[in-house]
Amino acid sequence: MSTTSLPEPKSMTRATKWSEEVEEAYRFQIAGYKGEQEYVAVKGSEIDRWPNSGYIKKLVRKDGNFYYYNKDRECPDKDVRQIKIYSY
């Protein structure tokens, strides 16, 4: 881990319907992070994104393994309510 301190979220809410923000949070949480701020603080690297959609293309998990994502939506409707949206 890097020497920078991890950002602490001020609040957390659960998603109620799908949006691009929920999709982004889903991809980070599948890889083991709360969000982009935590990923950048831990990995200190830029996030790979798909050029057309802007969705996350690849993330490195905390154990060093990679998660690869498709260009299209990946968060199924049944999982939307499990996604946590953090506010910093």
PyMOL Python script that loads the backbone (N, CA, C, O; Angstrom):
from pymol import cmd

cmd.read_pdbstr("""\
ATOM      1  N   MET A   1       0.833  -1.182   0.000  1.00  0.00           N
ATOM      2  CA  MET A   1       0.000   0.000   0.000  1.00  0.00           C
ATOM      3  C   MET A   1       0.867   1.231   0.000  1.00  0.00           C
ATOM      4  O   MET A   1       1.996   1.209   0.489  1.00  0.00           O
ATOM      5  N   SER A   2       0.343   2.301  -0.546  1.00  0.00           N
ATOM      6  CA  SER A   2       1.106   3.535  -0.573  1.00  0.00           C
ATOM      7  C   SER A   2       1.052   4.214   0.792  1.00  0.00           C
ATOM      8  O   SER A   2       0.283   3.819   1.668  1.00  0.00           O
ATOM      9  N   THR A   3       1.878   5.236   0.952  1.00  0.00           N
ATOM     10  CA  THR A   3       1.962   5.906   2.241  1.00  0.00           C
ATOM     11  C   THR A   3       0.872   6.946   2.439  1.00  0.00           C
ATOM     12  O   THR A   3       0.719   7.460   3.547  1.00  0.00           O
ATOM     13  N   THR A   4       0.109   7.273   1.400  1.00  0.00           N
ATOM     14  CA  THR A   4      -0.960   8.249   1.558  1.00  0.00           C
ATOM     15  C   THR A   4      -2.107   7.636   2.348  1.00  0.00           C
ATOM     16  O   THR A   4      -2.351   6.431   2.276  1.00  0.00           O
ATOM     17  N   SER A   5      -2.812   8.479   3.106  1.00  0.00           N
ATOM     18  CA  SER A   5      -3.923   7.971   3.906  1.00  0.00           C
ATOM     19  C   SER A   5      -5.150   7.769   3.016  1.00  0.00           C
ATOM     20  O   SER A   5      -5.372   8.509   2.058  1.00  0.00           O
ATOM     21  N   LEU A   6      -5.922   6.771   3.351  1.00  0.00           N
ATOM     22  CA  LEU A   6      -7.128   6.482   2.591  1.00  0.00           C
ATOM     23  C   LEU A   6      -8.206   7.493   2.940  1.00  0.00           C
ATOM     24  O   LEU A   6      -8.380   7.837   4.109  1.00  0.00           O
ATOM     25  N   PRO A   7      -8.932   7.971   1.938  1.00  0.00           N
ATOM     26  CA  PRO A   7     -10.013   8.912   2.219  1.00  0.00           C
ATOM     27  C   PRO A   7     -11.162   8.221   2.944  1.00  0.00           C
ATOM     28  O   PRO A   7     -11.520   7.090   2.616  1.00  0.00           O
ATOM     29  N   GLU A   8     -11.725   8.891   3.911  1.00  0.00           N
ATOM     30  CA  GLU A   8     -12.870   8.348   4.647  1.00  0.00           C
ATOM     31  C   GLU A   8     -14.161   8.952   4.092  1.00  0.00           C
ATOM     32  O   GLU A   8     -14.274  10.174   4.003  1.00  0.00           O
ATOM     33  N   PRO A   9     -15.121   8.129   3.723  1.00  0.00           N
ATOM     34  CA  PRO A   9     -16.386   8.677   3.230  1.00  0.00           C
ATOM     35  C   PRO A   9     -17.170   9.351   4.353  1.00  0.00           C
ATOM     36  O   PRO A   9     -17.129   8.920   5.505  1.00  0.00           O
ATOM     37  N   LYS A  10     -17.883  10.418   3.994  1.00  0.00           N
ATOM     38  CA  LYS A  10     -18.700  11.143   4.971  1.00  0.00           C
ATOM     39  C   LYS A  10     -20.063  10.490   5.149  1.00  0.00           C
ATOM     40  O   LYS A  10     -20.646  10.530   6.232  1.00  0.00           O
ATOM     41  N   SER A  11     -20.568   9.885   4.070  1.00  0.00           N
ATOM     42  CA  SER A  11     -21.858   9.209   4.170  1.00  0.00           C
ATOM     43  C   SER A  11     -21.945   8.112   3.113  1.00  0.00           C
ATOM     44  O   SER A  11     -21.145   8.056   2.178  1.00  0.00           O
ATOM     45  N   MET A  12     -22.942   7.241   3.288  1.00  0.00           N
ATOM     46  CA  MET A  12     -23.162   6.140   2.375  1.00  0.00           C
ATOM     47  C   MET A  12     -24.660   5.968   2.175  1.00  0.00           C
ATOM     48  O   MET A  12     -25.433   6.019   3.131  1.00  0.00           O
ATOM     49  N   THR A  13     -25.063   5.763   0.929  1.00  0.00           N
ATOM     50  CA  THR A  13     -26.454   5.450   0.609  1.00  0.00           C
ATOM     51  C   THR A  13     -26.467   4.238  -0.317  1.00  0.00           C
ATOM     52  O   THR A  13     -25.479   3.948  -0.991  1.00  0.00           O
ATOM     53  N   ARG A  14     -27.580   3.546  -0.343  1.00  0.00           N
ATOM     54  CA  ARG A  14     -27.752   2.412  -1.255  1.00  0.00           C
ATOM     55  C   ARG A  14     -28.412   2.895  -2.538  1.00  0.00           C
ATOM     56  O   ARG A  14     -29.277   3.771  -2.513  1.00  0.00           O
ATOM     57  N   ALA A  15     -28.002   2.323  -3.642  1.00  0.00           N
ATOM     58  CA  ALA A  15     -28.607   2.662  -4.927  1.00  0.00           C
ATOM     59  C   ALA A  15     -30.016   2.096  -4.996  1.00  0.00           C
ATOM     60  O   ALA A  15     -30.277   1.015  -4.467  1.00  0.00           O
ATOM     61  N   THR A  16     -30.920   2.810  -5.640  1.00  0.00           N
ATOM     62  CA  THR A  16     -32.291   2.332  -5.804  1.00  0.00           C
ATOM     63  C   THR A  16     -32.625   2.018  -7.259  1.00  0.00           C
ATOM     64  O   THR A  16     -33.532   1.231  -7.530  1.00  0.00           O
ATOM     65  N   LYS A  17     -31.894   2.630  -8.200  1.00  0.00           N
ATOM     66  CA  LYS A  17     -32.079   2.317  -9.612  1.00  0.00           C
ATOM     67  C   LYS A  17     -30.744   2.480 -10.326  1.00  0.00           C
ATOM     68  O   LYS A  17     -29.847   3.174  -9.847  1.00  0.00           O
ATOM     69  N   TRP A  18     -30.628   1.832 -11.475  1.00  0.00           N
ATOM     70  CA  TRP A  18     -29.377   1.856 -12.203  1.00  0.00           C
ATOM     71  C   TRP A  18     -29.101   3.241 -12.782  1.00  0.00           C
ATOM     72  O   TRP A  18     -30.014   3.913 -13.262  1.00  0.00           O
ATOM     73  N   SER A  19     -27.846   3.662 -12.734  1.00  0.00           N
ATOM     74  CA  SER A  19     -27.368   4.873 -13.393  1.00  0.00           C
ATOM     75  C   SER A  19     -25.895   4.657 -13.701  1.00  0.00           C
ATOM     76  O   SER A  19     -25.322   3.643 -13.303  1.00  0.00           O
ATOM     77  N   GLU A  20     -25.285   5.584 -14.396  1.00  0.00           N
ATOM     78  CA  GLU A  20     -23.858   5.457 -14.691  1.00  0.00           C
ATOM     79  C   GLU A  20     -23.024   5.543 -13.412  1.00  0.00           C
ATOM     80  O   GLU A  20     -21.971   4.911 -13.318  1.00  0.00           O
ATOM     81  N   GLU A  21     -23.480   6.308 -12.442  1.00  0.00           N
ATOM     82  CA  GLU A  21     -22.797   6.384 -11.147  1.00  0.00           C
ATOM     83  C   GLU A  21     -22.841   5.030 -10.434  1.00  0.00           C
ATOM     84  O   GLU A  21     -21.858   4.614  -9.819  1.00  0.00           O
ATOM     85  N   VAL A  22     -23.975   4.351 -10.520  1.00  0.00           N
ATOM     86  CA  VAL A  22     -24.121   3.025  -9.909  1.00  0.00           C
ATOM     87  C   VAL A  22     -23.228   2.028 -10.636  1.00  0.00           C
ATOM     88  O   VAL A  22     -22.589   1.195  -9.992  1.00  0.00           O
ATOM     89  N   GLU A  23     -23.170   2.095 -11.952  1.00  0.00           N
ATOM     90  CA  GLU A  23     -22.310   1.204 -12.729  1.00  0.00           C
ATOM     91  C   GLU A  23     -20.844   1.385 -12.328  1.00  0.00           C
ATOM     92  O   GLU A  23     -20.117   0.407 -12.158  1.00  0.00           O
ATOM     93  N   GLU A  24     -20.421   2.627 -12.179  1.00  0.00           N
ATOM     94  CA  GLU A  24     -19.051   2.931 -11.767  1.00  0.00           C
ATOM     95  C   GLU A  24     -18.770   2.343 -10.375  1.00  0.00           C
ATOM     96  O   GLU A  24     -17.739   1.703 -10.167  1.00  0.00           O
ATOM     97  N   ALA A  25     -19.681   2.561  -9.436  1.00  0.00           N
ATOM     98  CA  ALA A  25     -19.520   2.044  -8.079  1.00  0.00           C
ATOM     99  C   ALA A  25     -19.504   0.516  -8.081  1.00  0.00           C
ATOM    100  O   ALA A  25     -18.733  -0.094  -7.340  1.00  0.00           O
ATOM    101  N   TYR A  26     -20.338  -0.099  -8.898  1.00  0.00           N
ATOM    102  CA  TYR A  26     -20.388  -1.566  -9.002  1.00  0.00           C
ATOM    103  C   TYR A  26     -19.030  -2.128  -9.406  1.00  0.00           C
ATOM    104  O   TYR A  26     -18.547  -3.094  -8.815  1.00  0.00           O
ATOM    105  N   ARG A  27     -18.425  -1.519 -10.408  1.00  0.00           N
ATOM    106  CA  ARG A  27     -17.139  -2.020 -10.902  1.00  0.00           C
ATOM    107  C   ARG A  27     -16.044  -1.860  -9.849  1.00  0.00           C
ATOM    108  O   ARG A  27     -15.218  -2.757  -9.682  1.00  0.00           O
ATOM    109  N   PHE A  28     -16.026  -0.750  -9.149  1.00  0.00           N
ATOM    110  CA  PHE A  28     -15.034  -0.580  -8.082  1.00  0.00           C
ATOM    111  C   PHE A  28     -15.277  -1.571  -6.946  1.00  0.00           C
ATOM    112  O   PHE A  28     -14.326  -2.158  -6.430  1.00  0.00           O
ATOM    113  N   GLN A  29     -16.524  -1.764  -6.552  1.00  0.00           N
ATOM    114  CA  GLN A  29     -16.825  -2.631  -5.411  1.00  0.00           C
ATOM    115  C   GLN A  29     -16.581  -4.103  -5.736  1.00  0.00           C
ATOM    116  O   GLN A  29     -16.217  -4.869  -4.844  1.00  0.00           O
ATOM    117  N   ILE A  30     -16.771  -4.513  -6.973  1.00  0.00           N
ATOM    118  CA  ILE A  30     -16.444  -5.883  -7.377  1.00  0.00           C
ATOM    119  C   ILE A  30     -14.938  -6.121  -7.203  1.00  0.00           C
ATOM    120  O   ILE A  30     -14.515  -7.219  -6.842  1.00  0.00           O
ATOM    121  N   ALA A  31     -14.139  -5.087  -7.461  1.00  0.00           N
ATOM    122  CA  ALA A  31     -12.678  -5.213  -7.342  1.00  0.00           C
ATOM    123  C   ALA A  31     -12.187  -4.986  -5.914  1.00  0.00           C
ATOM    124  O   ALA A  31     -10.993  -5.124  -5.649  1.00  0.00           O
ATOM    125  N   GLY A  32     -13.092  -4.637  -4.981  1.00  0.00           N
ATOM    126  CA  GLY A  32     -12.711  -4.518  -3.577  1.00  0.00           C
ATOM    127  C   GLY A  32     -12.440  -3.108  -3.087  1.00  0.00           C
ATOM    128  O   GLY A  32     -11.825  -2.931  -2.035  1.00  0.00           O
ATOM    129  N   TYR A  33     -12.885  -2.102  -3.825  1.00  0.00           N
ATOM    130  CA  TYR A  33     -12.669  -0.709  -3.430  1.00  0.00           C
ATOM    131  C   TYR A  33     -14.004  -0.015  -3.191  1.00  0.00           C
ATOM    132  O   TYR A  33     -15.029  -0.427  -3.734  1.00  0.00           O
ATOM    133  N   LYS A  34     -13.992   1.040  -2.377  1.00  0.00           N
ATOM    134  CA  LYS A  34     -15.213   1.810  -2.143  1.00  0.00           C
ATOM    135  C   LYS A  34     -15.516   2.723  -3.318  1.00  0.00           C
ATOM    136  O   LYS A  34     -16.680   3.003  -3.608  1.00  0.00           O
ATOM    137  N   GLY A  35     -14.478   3.186  -3.993  1.00  0.00           N
ATOM    138  CA  GLY A  35     -14.684   4.087  -5.118  1.00  0.00           C
ATOM    139  C   GLY A  35     -13.371   4.520  -5.728  1.00  0.00           C
ATOM    140  O   GLY A  35     -12.305   4.003  -5.392  1.00  0.00           O
ATOM    141  N   GLU A  36     -13.466   5.478  -6.627  1.00  0.00           N
ATOM    142  CA  GLU A  36     -12.291   5.957  -7.355  1.00  0.00           C
ATOM    143  C   GLU A  36     -11.246   6.564  -6.425  1.00  0.00           C
ATOM    144  O   GLU A  36     -10.049   6.360  -6.628  1.00  0.00           O
ATOM    145  N   GLN A  37     -11.683   7.311  -5.402  1.00  0.00           N
ATOM    146  CA  GLN A  37     -10.737   7.933  -4.478  1.00  0.00           C
ATOM    147  C   GLN A  37      -9.883   6.887  -3.769  1.00  0.00           C
ATOM    148  O   GLN A  37      -8.668   7.055  -3.655  1.00  0.00           O
ATOM    149  N   GLU A  38     -10.502   5.815  -3.295  1.00  0.00           N
ATOM    150  CA  GLU A  38      -9.752   4.770  -2.610  1.00  0.00           C
ATOM    151  C   GLU A  38      -8.821   4.052  -3.583  1.00  0.00           C
ATOM    152  O   GLU A  38      -7.682   3.743  -3.235  1.00  0.00           O
ATOM    153  N   TYR A  39      -9.293   3.786  -4.794  1.00  0.00           N
ATOM    154  CA  TYR A  39      -8.461   3.099  -5.785  1.00  0.00           C
ATOM    155  C   TYR A  39      -7.200   3.907  -6.090  1.00  0.00           C
ATOM    156  O   TYR A  39      -6.097   3.359  -6.104  1.00  0.00           O
ATOM    157  N   VAL A  40      -7.361   5.204  -6.334  1.00  0.00           N
ATOM    158  CA  VAL A  40      -6.216   6.059  -6.650  1.00  0.00           C
ATOM    159  C   VAL A  40      -5.274   6.166  -5.448  1.00  0.00           C
ATOM    160  O   VAL A  40      -4.055   6.184  -5.619  1.00  0.00           O
ATOM    161  N   ALA A  41      -5.831   6.236  -4.234  1.00  0.00           N
ATOM    162  CA  ALA A  41      -4.997   6.321  -3.034  1.00  0.00           C
ATOM    163  C   ALA A  41      -4.189   5.044  -2.820  1.00  0.00           C
ATOM    164  O   ALA A  41      -3.032   5.105  -2.405  1.00  0.00           O
ATOM    165  N   VAL A  42      -4.789   3.893  -3.101  1.00  0.00           N
ATOM    166  CA  VAL A  42      -4.108   2.620  -2.886  1.00  0.00           C
ATOM    167  C   VAL A  42      -3.157   2.304  -4.034  1.00  0.00           C
ATOM    168  O   VAL A  42      -1.999   1.957  -3.798  1.00  0.00           O
ATOM    169  N   LYS A  43      -3.624   2.420  -5.258  1.00  0.00           N
ATOM    170  CA  LYS A  43      -2.824   2.023  -6.418  1.00  0.00           C
ATOM    171  C   LYS A  43      -1.980   3.172  -6.974  1.00  0.00           C
ATOM    172  O   LYS A  43      -0.913   2.935  -7.539  1.00  0.00           O
ATOM    173  N   GLY A  44      -2.446   4.409  -6.819  1.00  0.00           N
ATOM    174  CA  GLY A  44      -1.701   5.548  -7.331  1.00  0.00           C
ATOM    175  C   GLY A  44      -1.548   5.542  -8.836  1.00  0.00           C
ATOM    176  O   GLY A  44      -0.589   6.103  -9.366  1.00  0.00           O
ATOM    177  N   SER A  45      -2.481   4.916  -9.530  1.00  0.00           N
ATOM    178  CA  SER A  45      -2.394   4.838 -10.985  1.00  0.00           C
ATOM    179  C   SER A  45      -3.693   5.304 -11.629  1.00  0.00           C
ATOM    180  O   SER A  45      -4.741   5.389 -10.989  1.00  0.00           O
ATOM    181  N   GLU A  46      -3.581   5.597 -12.904  1.00  0.00           N
ATOM    182  CA  GLU A  46      -4.732   6.034 -13.681  1.00  0.00           C
ATOM    183  C   GLU A  46      -5.660   4.848 -13.937  1.00  0.00           C
ATOM    184  O   GLU A  46      -5.213   3.702 -13.975  1.00  0.00           O
ATOM    185  N   ILE A  47      -6.939   5.124 -14.112  1.00  0.00           N
ATOM    186  CA  ILE A  47      -7.939   4.090 -14.354  1.00  0.00           C
ATOM    187  C   ILE A  47      -8.109   3.917 -15.859  1.00  0.00           C
ATOM    188  O   ILE A  47      -8.329   4.890 -16.581  1.00  0.00           O
ATOM    189  N   ASP A  48      -8.004   2.664 -16.333  1.00  0.00           N
ATOM    190  CA  ASP A  48      -8.214   2.374 -17.758  1.00  0.00           C
ATOM    191  C   ASP A  48      -9.702   2.404 -18.043  1.00  0.00           C
ATOM    192  O   ASP A  48     -10.493   1.768 -17.346  1.00  0.00           O
ATOM    193  N   ARG A  49     -10.084   3.162 -19.092  1.00  0.00           N
ATOM    194  CA  ARG A  49     -11.494   3.300 -19.462  1.00  0.00           C
ATOM    195  C   ARG A  49     -11.695   2.980 -20.934  1.00  0.00           C
ATOM    196  O   ARG A  49     -10.786   3.130 -21.751  1.00  0.00           O
ATOM    197  N   TRP A  50     -12.914   2.532 -21.258  1.00  0.00           N
ATOM    198  CA  TRP A  50     -13.271   2.323 -22.653  1.00  0.00           C
ATOM    199  C   TRP A  50     -13.422   3.685 -23.325  1.00  0.00           C
ATOM    200  O   TRP A  50     -14.022   4.585 -22.739  1.00  0.00           O
ATOM    201  N   PRO A  51     -12.897   3.863 -24.534  1.00  0.00           N
ATOM    202  CA  PRO A  51     -12.934   5.176 -25.182  1.00  0.00           C
ATOM    203  C   PRO A  51     -14.336   5.684 -25.510  1.00  0.00           C
ATOM    204  O   PRO A  51     -14.596   6.877 -25.355  1.00  0.00           O
ATOM    205  N   ASN A  52     -15.237   4.829 -25.953  1.00  0.00           N
ATOM    206  CA  ASN A  52     -16.559   5.299 -26.381  1.00  0.00           C
ATOM    207  C   ASN A  52     -17.517   5.498 -25.214  1.00  0.00           C
ATOM    208  O   ASN A  52     -18.159   6.543 -25.112  1.00  0.00           O
ATOM    209  N   SER A  53     -17.618   4.515 -24.343  1.00  0.00           N
ATOM    210  CA  SER A  53     -18.601   4.582 -23.259  1.00  0.00           C
ATOM    211  C   SER A  53     -18.064   5.314 -22.031  1.00  0.00           C
ATOM    212  O   SER A  53     -18.840   5.890 -21.269  1.00  0.00           O
ATOM    213  N   GLY A  54     -16.748   5.299 -21.832  1.00  0.00           N
ATOM    214  CA  GLY A  54     -16.171   5.926 -20.646  1.00  0.00           C
ATOM    215  C   GLY A  54     -16.227   5.042 -19.408  1.00  0.00           C
ATOM    216  O   GLY A  54     -15.760   5.439 -18.340  1.00  0.00           O
ATOM    217  N   TYR A  55     -16.796   3.845 -19.541  1.00  0.00           N
ATOM    218  CA  TYR A  55     -16.847   2.919 -18.417  1.00  0.00           C
ATOM    219  C   TYR A  55     -15.444   2.397 -18.114  1.00  0.00           C
ATOM    220  O   TYR A  55     -14.553   2.452 -18.961  1.00  0.00           O
ATOM    221  N   ILE A  56     -15.264   1.896 -16.907  1.00  0.00           N
ATOM    222  CA  ILE A  56     -13.985   1.332 -16.490  1.00  0.00           C
ATOM    223  C   ILE A  56     -13.702   0.070 -17.298  1.00  0.00           C
ATOM    224  O   ILE A  56     -14.571  -0.788 -17.454  1.00  0.00           O
ATOM    225  N   LYS A  57     -12.488  -0.032 -17.804  1.00  0.00           N
ATOM    226  CA  LYS A  57     -12.086  -1.169 -18.621  1.00  0.00           C
ATOM    227  C   LYS A  57     -11.341  -2.216 -17.802  1.00  0.00           C
ATOM    228  O   LYS A  57     -11.560  -3.415 -17.974  1.00  0.00           O
ATOM    229  N   LYS A  58     -10.444  -1.757 -16.897  1.00  0.00           N
ATOM    230  CA  LYS A  58      -9.615  -2.681 -16.138  1.00  0.00           C
ATOM    231  C   LYS A  58      -9.274  -2.067 -14.786  1.00  0.00           C
ATOM    232  O   LYS A  58      -8.962  -0.880 -14.697  1.00  0.00           O
ATOM    233  N   LEU A  59      -9.334  -2.884 -13.730  1.00  0.00           N
ATOM    234  CA  LEU A  59      -8.898  -2.473 -12.398  1.00  0.00           C
ATOM    235  C   LEU A  59      -7.966  -3.539 -11.834  1.00  0.00           C
ATOM    236  O   LEU A  59      -8.094  -4.724 -12.140  1.00  0.00           O
ATOM    237  N   VAL A  60      -7.033  -3.096 -11.010  1.00  0.00           N
ATOM    238  CA  VAL A  60      -6.126  -4.014 -10.325  1.00  0.00           C
ATOM    239  C   VAL A  60      -6.638  -4.179  -8.904  1.00  0.00           C
ATOM    240  O   VAL A  60      -6.781  -3.198  -8.174  1.00  0.00           O
ATOM    241  N   ARG A  61      -6.912  -5.415  -8.511  1.00  0.00           N
ATOM    242  CA  ARG A  61      -7.377  -5.675  -7.154  1.00  0.00           C
ATOM    243  C   ARG A  61      -6.250  -5.449  -6.158  1.00  0.00           C
ATOM    244  O   ARG A  61      -5.093  -5.304  -6.551  1.00  0.00           O
ATOM    245  N   LYS A  62      -6.579  -5.417  -4.880  1.00  0.00           N
ATOM    246  CA  LYS A  62      -5.576  -5.204  -3.838  1.00  0.00           C
ATOM    247  C   LYS A  62      -4.564  -6.338  -3.772  1.00  0.00           C
ATOM    248  O   LYS A  62      -3.434  -6.132  -3.330  1.00  0.00           O
ATOM    249  N   ASP A  63      -4.958  -7.538  -4.208  1.00  0.00           N
ATOM    250  CA  ASP A  63      -4.027  -8.675  -4.185  1.00  0.00           C
ATOM    251  C   ASP A  63      -3.197  -8.780  -5.465  1.00  0.00           C
ATOM    252  O   ASP A  63      -2.426  -9.727  -5.621  1.00  0.00           O
ATOM    253  N   GLY A  64      -3.342  -7.826  -6.376  1.00  0.00           N
ATOM    254  CA  GLY A  64      -2.530  -7.800  -7.587  1.00  0.00           C
ATOM    255  C   GLY A  64      -3.176  -8.422  -8.810  1.00  0.00           C
ATOM    256  O   GLY A  64      -2.649  -8.280  -9.914  1.00  0.00           O
ATOM    257  N   ASN A  65      -4.289  -9.101  -8.652  1.00  0.00           N
ATOM    258  CA  ASN A  65      -4.997  -9.672  -9.799  1.00  0.00           C
ATOM    259  C   ASN A  65      -5.778  -8.580 -10.522  1.00  0.00           C
ATOM    260  O   ASN A  65      -6.014  -7.505  -9.971  1.00  0.00           O
ATOM    261  N   PHE A  66      -6.172  -8.862 -11.752  1.00  0.00           N
ATOM    262  CA  PHE A  66      -6.865  -7.877 -12.572  1.00  0.00           C
ATOM    263  C   PHE A  66      -8.331  -8.245 -12.739  1.00  0.00           C
ATOM    264  O   PHE A  66      -8.699  -9.419 -12.763  1.00  0.00           O
ATOM    265  N   TYR A  67      -9.156  -7.215 -12.853  1.00  0.00           N
ATOM    266  CA  TYR A  67     -10.554  -7.363 -13.249  1.00  0.00           C
ATOM    267  C   TYR A  67     -10.701  -6.658 -14.584  1.00  0.00           C
ATOM    268  O   TYR A  67     -10.331  -5.491 -14.713  1.00  0.00           O
ATOM    269  N   TYR A  68     -11.238  -7.354 -15.582  1.00  0.00           N
ATOM    270  CA  TYR A  68     -11.503  -6.781 -16.894  1.00  0.00           C
ATOM    271  C   TYR A  68     -13.015  -6.677 -17.073  1.00  0.00           C
ATOM    272  O   TYR A  68     -13.753  -7.603 -16.737  1.00  0.00           O
ATOM    273  N   TYR A  69     -13.464  -5.552 -17.601  1.00  0.00           N
ATOM    274  CA  TYR A  69     -14.889  -5.295 -17.763  1.00  0.00           C
ATOM    275  C   TYR A  69     -15.226  -5.054 -19.234  1.00  0.00           C
ATOM    276  O   TYR A  69     -14.378  -4.630 -20.020  1.00  0.00           O
ATOM    277  N   ASN A  70     -16.475  -5.332 -19.585  1.00  0.00           N
ATOM    278  CA  ASN A  70     -16.969  -5.103 -20.946  1.00  0.00           C
ATOM    279  C   ASN A  70     -17.252  -3.627 -21.175  1.00  0.00           C
ATOM    280  O   ASN A  70     -17.240  -2.819 -20.246  1.00  0.00           O
ATOM    281  N   LYS A  71     -17.508  -3.295 -22.448  1.00  0.00           N
ATOM    282  CA  LYS A  71     -17.835  -1.910 -22.815  1.00  0.00           C
ATOM    283  C   LYS A  71     -19.226  -1.512 -22.335  1.00  0.00           C
ATOM    284  O   LYS A  71     -19.492  -0.338 -22.077  1.00  0.00           O
ATOM    285  N   ASP A  72     -20.098  -2.486 -22.218  1.00  0.00           N
ATOM    286  CA  ASP A  72     -21.498  -2.223 -21.892  1.00  0.00           C
ATOM    287  C   ASP A  72     -21.762  -2.406 -20.401  1.00  0.00           C
ATOM    288  O   ASP A  72     -20.873  -2.774 -19.633  1.00  0.00           O
ATOM    289  N   ARG A  73     -22.976  -2.146 -20.023  1.00  0.00           N
ATOM    290  CA  ARG A  73     -23.417  -2.295 -18.635  1.00  0.00           C
ATOM    291  C   ARG A  73     -23.161  -3.707 -18.125  1.00  0.00           C
ATOM    292  O   ARG A  73     -23.400  -4.687 -18.830  1.00  0.00           O
ATOM    293  N   GLU A  74     -22.672  -3.800 -16.894  1.00  0.00           N
ATOM    294  CA  GLU A  74     -22.412  -5.104 -16.277  1.00  0.00           C
ATOM    295  C   GLU A  74     -23.218  -5.321 -15.004  1.00  0.00           C
ATOM    296  O   GLU A  74     -23.412  -6.465 -14.592  1.00  0.00           O
ATOM    297  N   CYS A  75     -23.681  -4.273 -14.385  1.00  0.00           N
ATOM    298  CA  CYS A  75     -24.407  -4.395 -13.124  1.00  0.00           C
ATOM    299  C   CYS A  75     -25.831  -4.901 -13.395  1.00  0.00           C
ATOM    300  O   CYS A  75     -26.635  -4.171 -13.974  1.00  0.00           O
ATOM    301  N   PRO A  76     -26.154  -6.129 -12.991  1.00  0.00           N
ATOM    302  CA  PRO A  76     -27.505  -6.631 -13.221  1.00  0.00           C
ATOM    303  C   PRO A  76     -28.518  -5.927 -12.301  1.00  0.00           C
ATOM    304  O   PRO A  76     -28.175  -5.465 -11.212  1.00  0.00           O
ATOM    305  N   ASP A  77     -29.754  -5.863 -12.764  1.00  0.00           N
ATOM    306  CA  ASP A  77     -30.806  -5.194 -11.984  1.00  0.00           C
ATOM    307  C   ASP A  77     -30.943  -5.783 -10.584  1.00  0.00           C
ATOM    308  O   ASP A  77     -31.241  -5.055  -9.638  1.00  0.00           O
ATOM    309  N   LYS A  78     -30.731  -7.081 -10.440  1.00  0.00           N
ATOM    310  CA  LYS A  78     -30.900  -7.721  -9.131  1.00  0.00           C
ATOM    311  C   LYS A  78     -29.832  -7.264  -8.128  1.00  0.00           C
ATOM    312  O   LYS A  78     -30.040  -7.391  -6.922  1.00  0.00           O
ATOM    313  N   ASP A  79     -28.696  -6.738  -8.599  1.00  0.00           N
ATOM    314  CA  ASP A  79     -27.616  -6.302  -7.711  1.00  0.00           C
ATOM    315  C   ASP A  79     -27.603  -4.801  -7.424  1.00  0.00           C
ATOM    316  O   ASP A  79     -26.814  -4.335  -6.603  1.00  0.00           O
ATOM    317  N   VAL A  80     -28.465  -4.050  -8.090  1.00  0.00           N
ATOM    318  CA  VAL A  80     -28.432  -2.589  -7.944  1.00  0.00           C
ATOM    319  C   VAL A  80     -28.617  -2.163  -6.497  1.00  0.00           C
ATOM    320  O   VAL A  80     -27.920  -1.258  -6.038  1.00  0.00           O
ATOM    321  N   ARG A  81     -29.518  -2.776  -5.775  1.00  0.00           N
ATOM    322  CA  ARG A  81     -29.795  -2.356  -4.393  1.00  0.00           C
ATOM    323  C   ARG A  81     -28.672  -2.727  -3.428  1.00  0.00           C
ATOM    324  O   ARG A  81     -28.672  -2.258  -2.289  1.00  0.00           O
ATOM    325  N   GLN A  82     -27.731  -3.542  -3.844  1.00  0.00           N
ATOM    326  CA  GLN A  82     -26.591  -3.902  -2.989  1.00  0.00           C
ATOM    327  C   GLN A  82     -25.443  -2.908  -3.120  1.00  0.00           C
ATOM    328  O   GLN A  82     -24.527  -2.914  -2.297  1.00  0.00           O
ATOM    329  N   ILE A  83     -25.478  -2.069  -4.125  1.00  0.00           N
ATOM    330  CA  ILE A  83     -24.381  -1.146  -4.403  1.00  0.00           C
ATOM    331  C   ILE A  83     -24.444   0.037  -3.424  1.00  0.00           C
ATOM    332  O   ILE A  83     -25.498   0.637  -3.209  1.00  0.00           O
ATOM    333  N   LYS A  84     -23.292   0.346  -2.846  1.00  0.00           N
ATOM    334  CA  LYS A  84     -23.180   1.452  -1.919  1.00  0.00           C
ATOM    335  C   LYS A  84     -22.585   2.661  -2.639  1.00  0.00           C
ATOM    336  O   LYS A  84     -21.562   2.553  -3.314  1.00  0.00           O
ATOM    337  N   ILE A  85     -23.234   3.803  -2.487  1.00  0.00           N
ATOM    338  CA  ILE A  85     -22.751   5.046  -3.077  1.00  0.00           C
ATOM    339  C   ILE A  85     -22.168   5.881  -1.927  1.00  0.00           C
ATOM    340  O   ILE A  85     -22.888   6.289  -1.016  1.00  0.00           O
ATOM    341  N   TYR A  86     -20.861   6.124  -1.985  1.00  0.00           N
ATOM    342  CA  TYR A  86     -20.176   6.868  -0.929  1.00  0.00           C
ATOM    343  C   TYR A  86     -20.039   8.325  -1.324  1.00  0.00           C
ATOM    344  O   TYR A  86     -19.803   8.645  -2.489  1.00  0.00           O
ATOM    345  N   SER A  87     -20.191   9.212  -0.341  1.00  0.00           N
ATOM    346  CA  SER A  87     -19.980  10.646  -0.530  1.00  0.00           C
ATOM    347  C   SER A  87     -18.766  11.052   0.288  1.00  0.00           C
ATOM    348  O   SER A  87     -18.637  10.698   1.461  1.00  0.00           O
ATOM    349  N   TYR A  88     -17.888  11.793  -0.347  1.00  0.00           N
ATOM    350  CA  TYR A  88     -16.656  12.215   0.326  1.00  0.00           C
ATOM    351  C   TYR A  88     -16.672  13.709   0.617  1.00  0.00           C
ATOM    352  O   TYR A  88     -15.715  14.238   1.180  1.00  0.00           O
TER     353      TYR A  88
END
""", "prot")
cmd.dss("prot")
cmd.show_as("cartoon", "prot")
cmd.util.cbc("prot")
cmd.orient("prot")
